[in-house]
Amino acid sequence: MVPDGDRLAPLSGTQASGNGQHMAPQPHRILFATSEAHPLIKTGGLGDVAGSLPAAIKALRHDVRIIMPNYRQVLLKSRDLRIVAKLELPGVTETVRLLECKMPGSQVKLWLVDSPHHFDRDGGPYTNADGLDWPDNAQRYTTFAQTVVKVALDQLGLDWRPHIVHCNDWQSGLIPALLAREKTRPATLFTIHNLAYQGVFSWSTYHSLSLPADLWSPDTMEFYGSFSFIKGGLVFADMLNTVSPTYAKEIRTPEFGYNLQGLLNHRADRLVGILNGADYTHWDPRRDKLIVKPYDGKTYQHKLENKLALQREVGLPVAKETPLIGFVGRLVEQKGFDLFLKAIHEIMREDAQFVVLGTGDKQLEQAIRQAAVHYPRQLAATIGYNEEMAHRIEGGADMFMMPSRFEPCGLNQIYSLRYGTVPVVRRTGGLNDTVIDATDQTLANGKATGFCFDEPTPKALHHALQRAVAMYHRQPDAWHKLAITGMKQDFSWRRSAKEYLVLYQQALSYVKNNG
């Protein structure tokens, strides 16, 4: 329960003063716990969220601070670090330090959990150079969680106590479970960015963590004979959310629930969906320095220069009349990339070109390389990831393909809308919430922004691409209107941040009423 002296005004509205005048609401203190944050380190959507949402919340005049592990890659990119605390943790042989600096390009304060034995190593945050999970991930993120709890309870002499701890994905799932044991604690929010990743470990691993014995229970964190970190967040957090309204509904079904749908339905009154936002300071064709020619809705014709430059860059025939379709993302089944490959021969009969940028499953990488050799005038593929090229694809492509089997939110379709690059997407998760299918009705009322299909099949994807290519060739005026409508959509982080502030207030209310 938040102490009376720490309770502040609601996150919206005003606060009445003694003379009847209204004053602005006082700021809340928010500790944002994450395992990654762009531009320091990023593997997926969580990194984008952690790099943008706290800054958007701070811009609304709330005191938000990020806490994350001090990976080697993060240490190399951080500046002006100073030690603010040292602590001893059970089962950790070395002293853990808490380092402080600012997020790059931001005034958001950043705390780094410095445990070299756990985080100072080559490879990614969760996997080694071969793509295999670090064998001590449970120990690594237990150390992280225990440190966050001490910060949240102001036990490290920082003279700062948050009202809300915002946790993200399985790596911080233990934090709400540990905080729930405290009589006086901050409120907690747990955000599910991708339910497929759950942080599941064996009984022997759990036993080695020296955690409270009652966390091994079907009602807490035991999960079919194993120990699930994400379940800690789902069971104990005061509020839950996912990164799109549709995904919040999908994860309550057997198809998307990964055996947690029962628990999520049990807590459905605490579960909401909030769309991720786009960082328009980096993803906006009006001021994007990584594309050849800036443009906006009024100068949409300049997009053609970016298209022709992209065709030259990737070695495709320079042809302004031929629609260019982009794909940027992981080459994995979740993203539906195998659907594209299974229909490749039929799709290549269309009068269109494709440019692919991504990395992932080795078999899919090899398959797209072979397809590019087979169709050199229609398909260009770059294996790997290049931020600059990703921007040039958004700026130069006419369409953007996202045939995901599931997509908690997705960001590339949001970027594509802003760039007038018409998205072709499967109707799932955040794709369903951000793209409006081009039907006769939505085209007539001016709401259409892209092309959607339902079934995760090669045939359905091909049909959606056929529809898009046909409109591009036969209805240039309708196509122009479709692209411009997309460019007018607002999926800014400021909009999302305001929704999170409402969610924080709900979490605080639960703590107050049940403390």
C-alpha positions in Angstrom: 0.0 0.0 0.0 1.3 3.5 -0.8 1.8 5.5 2.4 -0.7 8.4 2.9 2.1 10.9 2.6 3.1 9.6 -0.8 -0.4 9.6 -2.4 -0.7 12.2 -5.0 -3.5 13.7 -7.1 -5.1 11.7 -9.9 -3.3 11.5 -13.1 -5.9 13.5 -15.0 -8.0 16.5 -14.0 -7.0 19.1 -11.5 -6.4 19.4 -7.8 -8.4 21.9 -5.8 -6.5 24.3 -3.5 -7.7 25.7 -0.3 -9.0 28.9 -1.8 -11.1 27.1 -4.4 -8.7 27.6 -7.2 -7.6 24.6 -9.3 -4.0 23.6 -9.7 -2.3 21.2 -12.1 -2.0 17.6 -10.8 1.1 16.7 -9.0 3.5 14.4 -10.8 3.7 10.7 -10.1 6.9 8.8 -9.7 7.2 5.8 -12.1 9.9 3.2 -12.1 10.1 1.6 -15.6 11.7 -1.9 -15.4 12.8 -3.3 -18.7 15.4 -5.8 -20.0 16.1 -3.6 -23.1 15.8 -0.1 -24.4 16.6 1.6 -27.7 19.1 3.0 -28.5 21.2 1.2 -25.9 20.1 -2.3 -26.8 17.1 -3.8 -28.7 15.9 -7.1 -29.9 12.3 -6.3 -30.6 9.2 -4.2 -29.8 10.0 -3.9 -26.0 13.2 -2.0 -26.9 11.3 0.5 -28.9 8.7 0.9 -26.2 11.3 1.4 -23.4 13.1 3.9 -25.6 10.1 6.0 -26.2 7.3 5.6 -23.7 9.2 6.9 -20.6 10.2 10.0 -22.5 6.6 10.6 -23.6 5.5 10.2 -19.9 8.2 12.6 -18.7 7.0 15.1 -21.3 3.6 15.0 -19.6 5.4 16.1 -16.4 5.7 12.9 -14.5 8.9 11.6 -12.8 9.8 8.4 -14.7 13.0 6.6 -14.4 14.2 3.5 -16.3 16.0 0.6 -14.7 17.6 -2.2 -16.7 20.6 -4.6 -16.7 24.0 -3.2 -17.5 24.8 -5.4 -20.4 28.2 -5.0 -22.1 26.6 -3.3 -25.1 24.8 -0.9 -22.8 28.0 0.0 -20.9 29.8 0.8 -24.1 27.0 3.2 -25.2 26.4 4.9 -21.8 28.0 8.2 -20.8 28.7 10.0 -17.5 28.1 6.9 -15.4 28.3 7.2 -11.7 27.8 4.7 -8.8 24.8 5.5 -6.7 24.4 2.3 -4.6 26.0 -1.0 -3.8 24.1 -4.1 -2.5 24.6 -7.7 -1.6 22.0 -10.2 -2.8 21.4 -13.8 -1.7 23.1 -16.3 -4.1 25.2 -13.6 -5.7 28.8 -13.8 -4.8 29.9 -10.4 -6.0 28.6 -7.0 -5.0 26.0 -5.6 -7.3 26.2 -1.9 -8.1 23.6 0.5 -9.3 24.9 3.0 -11.9 23.2 6.2 -12.9 23.2 8.2 -16.1 20.7 9.6 -18.7 19.1 7.9 -21.6 20.9 9.0 -24.8 19.2 11.9 -26.3 16.8 12.3 -23.4 16.5 13.7 -19.9 15.1 10.4 -18.6 17.2 9.1 -15.7 18.6 5.6 -16.2 19.6 3.2 -13.5 21.8 0.2 -14.6 22.0 -3.0 -12.5 25.7 -3.7 -12.7 26.4 -7.4 -12.0 29.3 -8.3 -14.4 29.0 -12.0 -13.7 25.5 -11.9 -15.1 25.5 -9.2 -17.7 29.0 -8.3 -18.9 29.4 -10.8 -21.8 29.4 -11.0 -25.5 26.2 -11.9 -27.3 22.7 -10.7 -27.0 20.7 -9.9 -23.8 19.0 -13.3 -23.7 21.0 -15.5 -26.1 24.7 -16.2 -26.9 26.3 -15.6 -30.3 24.8 -18.9 -31.6 21.3 -17.8 -30.7 20.9 -20.2 -27.8 19.5 -19.0 -24.5 22.0 -18.2 -21.8 21.9 -21.2 -19.4 21.8 -18.8 -16.3 18.9 -16.6 -17.5 16.9 -17.4 -14.4 19.7 -16.3 -12.2 20.4 -13.2 -14.3 16.8 -11.9 -14.2 16.3 -12.9 -10.5 19.3 -10.7 -9.7 17.7 -7.9 -11.8 14.3 -8.3 -10.1 15.7 -8.3 -6.6 17.6 -5.1 -7.3 14.5 -3.4 -8.7 12.5 -4.4 -5.6 15.1 -2.7 -3.4 15.0 0.4 -5.5 11.1 0.3 -5.5 11.1 0.1 -1.7 13.8 2.9 -1.4 16.2 0.6 0.5 19.3 1.8 -1.3 19.5 5.3 0.0 18.4 6.9 -3.2 15.7 9.0 -1.4 13.3 8.2 -4.2 10.3 5.9 -3.9 8.0 5.2 -6.9 4.3 5.2 -6.8 4.1 2.7 -9.7 6.5 0.1 -10.9 5.9 -0.6 -14.6 7.2 -4.1 -15.5 7.7 -5.5 -19.0 7.7 -9.2 -20.2 9.0 -12.3 -18.5 12.4 -10.8 -17.6 10.6 -8.6 -15.0 7.8 -10.9 -14.1 9.3 -11.8 -10.7 9.2 -8.1 -9.6 5.4 -7.9 -8.9 5.6 -11.3 -7.2 8.2 -10.1 -4.7 6.6 -6.7 -4.2 3.2 -8.3 -3.4 4.8 -9.7 -0.2 5.4 -6.2 1.1 2.9 -4.4 3.4 3.8 -1.0 2.1 4.6 -1.1 -1.6 4.1 0.8 -4.9 1.4 -0.2 -7.3 2.5 -2.5 -10.2 1.6 -2.7 -13.9 2.8 -5.6 -16.0 2.9 -5.2 -19.8 2.8 -8.2 -22.1 4.7 -7.5 -25.3 4.8 -11.1 -26.5 3.1 -13.9 -24.6 5.0 -16.5 -26.6 8.1 -15.7 -24.5 7.4 -16.8 -20.9 10.7 -17.5 -19.1 10.0 -21.1 -18.1 12.6 -23.0 -16.0 12.9 -26.3 -14.2 12.2 -27.1 -10.6 15.9 -27.5 -9.9 16.6 -24.1 -11.3 13.8 -22.6 -9.2 15.3 -24.3 -6.1 18.7 -22.7 -6.9 17.3 -19.2 -6.8 16.5 -19.1 -3.1 13.1 -17.6 -3.7 10.2 -17.8 -1.3 8.8 -21.4 -1.2 5.2 -20.4 -1.8 6.1 -19.1 -5.3 6.1 -22.7 -6.3 2.4 -23.3 -6.4 -0.2 -23.6 -9.2 -1.8 -20.4 -7.8 1.5 -18.5 -8.1 4.4 -19.2 -10.4 4.4 -23.0 -10.9 3.5 -23.8 -14.5 2.9 -27.4 -15.5 5.7 -28.7 -13.4 8.0 -25.8 -14.2 8.6 -22.3 -13.0 7.3 -19.4 -15.1 8.6 -15.9 -14.7 5.8 -14.3 -16.8 3.2 -15.9 -14.6 4.5 -13.9 -11.7 3.5 -10.7 -13.5 0.2 -12.1 -14.6 -0.8 -13.3 -11.1 0.5 -10.5 -8.9 0.5 -7.2 -10.8 -2.2 -4.8 -9.9 -3.0 -4.1 -13.6 -2.1 -5.9 -16.8 -1.9 -4.7 -20.3 -0.9 -5.8 -23.8 0.3 -3.6 -26.6 -2.9 -3.6 -28.7 -6.6 -4.0 -27.9 -7.0 -7.0 -30.3 -4.0 -8.8 -28.8 -5.6 -8.3 -25.3 -8.6 -10.3 -26.6 -6.5 -12.9 -28.5 -4.4 -14.0 -25.6 -7.5 -15.0 -23.8 -8.1 -17.8 -26.4 -6.4 -21.2 -26.7 -4.9 -20.2 -30.1 -2.9 -17.3 -28.7 -2.9 -18.0 -24.9 0.0 -20.5 -24.7 -1.8 -22.3 -21.8 -2.2 -19.1 -19.9 -5.6 -18.1 -21.2 -7.4 -19.5 -18.1 -5.4 -17.2 -15.9 -5.8 -14.2 -18.2 -9.6 -14.8 -18.4 -9.6 -15.0 -14.6 -7.9 -11.5 -14.4 -9.8 -10.1 -17.4 -11.1 -7.2 -15.4 -7.5 -6.0 -14.9 -6.4 -6.6 -18.5 -6.5 -3.9 -21.2 -4.9 -3.2 -24.5 -3.0 0.0 -25.3 -1.5 0.4 -28.8 2.2 1.1 -28.9 3.2 4.5 -30.4 5.5 5.5 -33.1 8.5 7.7 -32.5 7.8 10.3 -35.2 11.0 12.2 -34.4 12.8 9.2 -36.1 10.0 7.9 -38.4 8.6 10.8 -40.4 9.3 11.4 -44.1 9.2 15.2 -43.6 12.4 15.2 -41.6 14.0 11.8 -42.3 17.6 12.4 -43.1 18.1 8.7 -44.1 15.9 8.9 -47.2 16.9 10.6 -50.5 14.1 13.2 -50.7 11.9 14.3 -47.7 8.1 14.6 -48.4 4.7 14.8 -46.8 1.1 14.6 -47.8 1.3 17.8 -49.8 4.5 16.8 -51.6 3.8 13.1 -51.9 5.1 13.1 -55.5 8.6 13.3 -54.0 8.2 9.8 -52.8 8.9 8.6 -56.3 12.5 9.9 -56.1 13.0 7.6 -53.0 11.5 4.7 -54.9 13.8 5.1 -57.9 16.8 5.4 -55.6 15.8 2.3 -53.7 15.4 0.3 -56.9 18.9 1.3 -58.0 20.4 0.6 -54.6 19.1 -3.0 -54.4 19.7 -3.8 -58.1 16.1 -4.0 -59.4 15.1 -2.5 -62.7 14.3 1.2 -62.3 10.6 1.4 -63.2 8.4 4.0 -61.7 5.2 2.3 -63.0 5.9 -1.0 -61.2 4.7 -1.2 -57.6 7.6 -1.8 -55.2 6.6 -3.9 -52.1 8.8 -3.9 -49.0 9.3 -6.3 -46.1 11.5 -5.4 -43.0 11.5 -7.8 -40.1 12.4 -11.2 -38.7 12.4 -14.0 -41.3 10.4 -16.4 -39.0 7.0 -18.1 -39.1 5.5 -15.7 -36.6 5.9 -12.9 -39.1 4.3 -15.1 -41.8 7.4 -14.9 -44.0 7.0 -18.6 -44.9 3.6 -17.8 -46.4 5.3 -15.5 -48.9 7.9 -18.1 -49.8 5.2 -20.8 -50.3 3.4 -18.6 -52.7 6.5 -17.1 -54.3 5.9 -18.5 -57.8 2.3 -17.3 -58.0 3.1 -13.9 -56.4 5.9 -13.3 -59.0 3.4 -13.5 -61.8 2.1 -10.1 -60.6 3.5 -7.0 -62.1 5.3 -6.0 -59.0 8.8 -5.9 -57.4 9.8 -6.9 -53.8 12.6 -5.8 -51.6 13.3 -7.8 -48.4 15.4 -6.9 -45.4 15.7 -9.2 -42.4 17.3 -12.1 -40.6 16.0 -15.1 -38.7 15.4 -18.7 -39.5 18.4 -20.1 -41.5 16.2 -22.1 -43.8 14.0 -19.1 -44.6 17.1 -17.0 -45.2 18.5 -19.5 -47.7 15.1 -19.8 -49.4 14.8 -16.1 -50.0 18.4 -15.9 -51.3 17.5 -18.6 -53.8 14.3 -16.9 -54.8 16.2 -13.6 -55.4 18.6 -15.5 -57.7 15.6 -17.0 -59.5 13.7 -13.7 -59.9 16.5 -11.1 -60.2 14.2 -8.5 -61.9 11.5 -8.7 -59.3 13.0 -9.7 -55.9 16.0 -8.2 -54.0 16.9 -9.6 -50.6 19.4 -8.4 -48.0 20.0 -10.8 -45.0 20.7 -8.9 -41.9 19.4 -5.6 -40.4 20.4 -2.1 -41.3 18.6 0.8 -39.8 19.4 3.2 -42.6 18.1 0.7 -45.2 15.0 0.1 -43.2 14.2 3.8 -43.5 14.9 3.8 -47.2 12.5 0.9 -47.7 9.8 2.7 -45.8 10.4 5.8 -47.9 10.8 4.2 -51.2 8.4 1.3 -51.3 4.8 1.7 -52.5 3.5 -1.0 -50.2 4.7 -2.8 -47.1 3.9 -6.5 -46.4 3.2 -7.9 -42.9 1.5 -11.3 -43.1 2.1 -12.1 -39.4 0.5 -15.2 -37.8 0.3 -13.1 -34.7 1.4 -9.6 -34.0 1.0 -8.1 -30.4 1.3 -4.6 -31.9 3.7 -4.2 -34.7 5.4 -1.0 -35.5 6.4 -1.2 -39.2 2.8 -0.9 -40.3 2.5 2.3 -38.3 5.7 3.6 -39.8 4.4 2.6 -43.3 1.2 4.6 -42.8 3.2 7.7 -42.0 5.4 7.2 -45.0 2.4 6.7 -47.4 3.6 3.1 -47.9 0.4 1.2 -48.0 0.4 -1.8 -45.6 -0.8 -5.2 -46.7 -1.4 -7.1 -43.4 -3.0 -10.1 -41.8 -5.9 -9.0 -39.6 -4.5 -9.9 -36.2 -3.3 -8.1 -33.0 -2.1 -4.6 -33.5 -2.3 -4.9 -37.3 -6.1 -5.2 -37.0 -6.2 -2.1 -34.7 -4.1 0.1 -37.0 -4.9 -0.8 -40.6 -8.4 -0.3 -42.1 -9.1 -2.6 -45.1 -9.8 -1.0 -48.5 -13.3 -2.1 -49.2 -15.9 -0.2 -51.4 -17.4 1.2 -48.2 -14.2 2.3 -46.5 -12.8 3.8 -49.7 -16.1 5.7 -50.2 -16.1 7.2 -46.7 -12.4 7.9 -46.7 -11.3 5.6 -43.9 -9.4 3.0 -45.8 -5.6 2.8 -45.1 -4.4 -0.5 -46.4 -5.3 -4.1 -47.4 -6.1 -6.9 -44.8 -6.7 -10.6 -45.0 -7.8 -13.1 -42.4 -6.4 -16.6 -42.9 -2.7 -17.3 -42.4 -2.4 -19.0 -45.7 -0.3 -18.4 -48.9 -3.5 -18.1 -50.9 -4.9 -15.4 -48.7 -1.7 -13.4 -48.7 -1.5 -13.7 -52.5 -5.1 -12.5 -52.9 -4.4 -9.4 -50.7 -1.4 -8.6 -52.8 -3.4 -9.0 -56.0 -6.0 -6.5 -54.7 -3.3 -4.0 -53.8 -1.4 -4.3 -57.1 -4.6 -4.1 -59.1 -5.6 -0.8 -57.4 -2.1 0.6 -57.8 -2.2 -0.1 -61.6 -5.9 0.7 -62.4 -7.0 3.3 -59.9 -4.2 5.9 -59.4 -6.5 8.5 -57.8 -7.9 6.0 -55.3 -4.4 4.8 -54.5 -3.2 8.4 -53.9 -6.1 9.0 -51.5 -5.5 5.7 -49.7 -1.8 6.6 -49.1 -2.6 10.1 -48.0 -5.3 8.9 -45.5 -2.7 6.6 -44.0 -0.2 9.5 -43.6 -2.8 11.5 -41.6 -3.2 8.8 -38.9 -1.9 9.6 -35.4 -0.2 6.8 -33.5 2.1 9.0 -31.5 3.6 8.0 -28.2 2.0 11.0 -26.6 -1.4 9.5 -27.3 -0.3 6.1 -25.8 1.3 7.8 -22.8 -1.9 9.4 -21.8 -3.6 6.0 -21.8 -0.9 4.5 -19.7 -1.4 7.3 -17.1 -5.0 6.3 -16.8 -3.8 2.7 -16.3 -1.4 3.8 -13.6 -4.2 5.6 -11.8 -6.2 2.4 -11.8 -3.3 0.4 -10.4 -2.9 2.9 -7.6 -6.6 2.8 -6.8 -6.4 -1.0 -6.4 -3.5 -0.7 -4.0 -5.2 2.0 -2.0 -8.5 0.1 -1.8 -7.0 -3.2 -1.0 -4.0 -2.2 1.2 
